[in-house]
């Protein structure tokens, strides 16, 4: 059986002018795949930041710090239900959920 030679591609090196680096087709595919993943990751992060900035702009003012205020209210309610009813955290969490559903008119 005759072994098939790997086809080599040449790529310029920035560190060394005029130097050539030989890489295989498999290495080239891997490099392209890694670069693509990095670009997609960076683009996704930028989109998330832009969306958050857009939402902060639209829902600014009274709603800008809504999430931390809601979190504080939920944990305060949890502490209250645990102390008043003498229940553990899991049962207190369910009481908070039931209370919020009742306020929102959900079954």
N, C-alpha and C positions, 0 to 999 in steps of 0.2 A: 504494500500500500504506500502510496506516495503522500507525504505530508504536504498540506497546502500552506504556503507561506502567508503570513498575516500581511495584509496590505497596510502600508504606513502612510501617514499624512504628515505634512510638514507644517509647523506653526512657528511664526516668528516669536522670538523671546524679546521682551522689552528690556531686560537687564543687559543683554549682550547684543549689540548691533551687528547684524550680519550672521549671527549664530542661528542655527535651526535646531528645533527640537522635534524628534520623531515620536509620534504617538500612534497607537493602533486605532482602528475604527471603533473598537469596543471602548477604549479610553475616551475617544472623542464623544461618543454617544453619552457616556457617563458624565462628562464635563458639561455637555449641553443640558442634560437632565437636571444636574445640580444647579446650574445657573437659572434654569427655568423655574425650579422650585423656589429659589431665593427671590427671583423677581416677583413671583406670584405672592409670596409671603409679604414682601415689602409693599406691594400694591394693596394687598388686603388690609394691612395695618394702616396705610394712608387713607383708604376708604372709610375704615372705622373712625379714624380721627376726624375726617371731614364730616361724617354723619353726626358725630357727637357735637361738633362745633355748630353745625346747622341746627340741630335740635336745641342746643343751648341758646342760640340766637332767637329761634321762634318762641321757645317756652321760657324765655328769660324772666327776669323780675321775680315775682313770687314763687315761680316754679323752678328756679335755678337750683335750689338746694332741696328739692322735694324728696329725692331718694334718701338722703341721710335723715331727714326729719321723719319720714315714714318708718325707717328702720328703728329709730329711737322710740317712736310711738308703739311699734309692734313689740319690742323688747320690754318696754314699760308695762304694756298690757299683759305680756307673758309673766313678768314678775308679780304683777298684781293678782292674776288668776292663781298663780302658784301659792302665794301667801294667803289670800282670802279663802281659797277652797282646799288648801293643804294637799295639793296634788304634785306629782313629779313633773319634770320638764316636758315629757312626751304628752301627758294628759293636758298640761297647761297649753301646749302648742295647739292641740286639737280644740280646746276651748276658745282660743284666739281665732282660729280658722272659722269655727262655727259662728262666733260673734261677728266677724267681718262679713260672712255670707249673709247673716241676718240683716246687717246694715245695708248691704247691697241688694237685698231682696232676692237672693239666690236660694234655691232649694237645698 
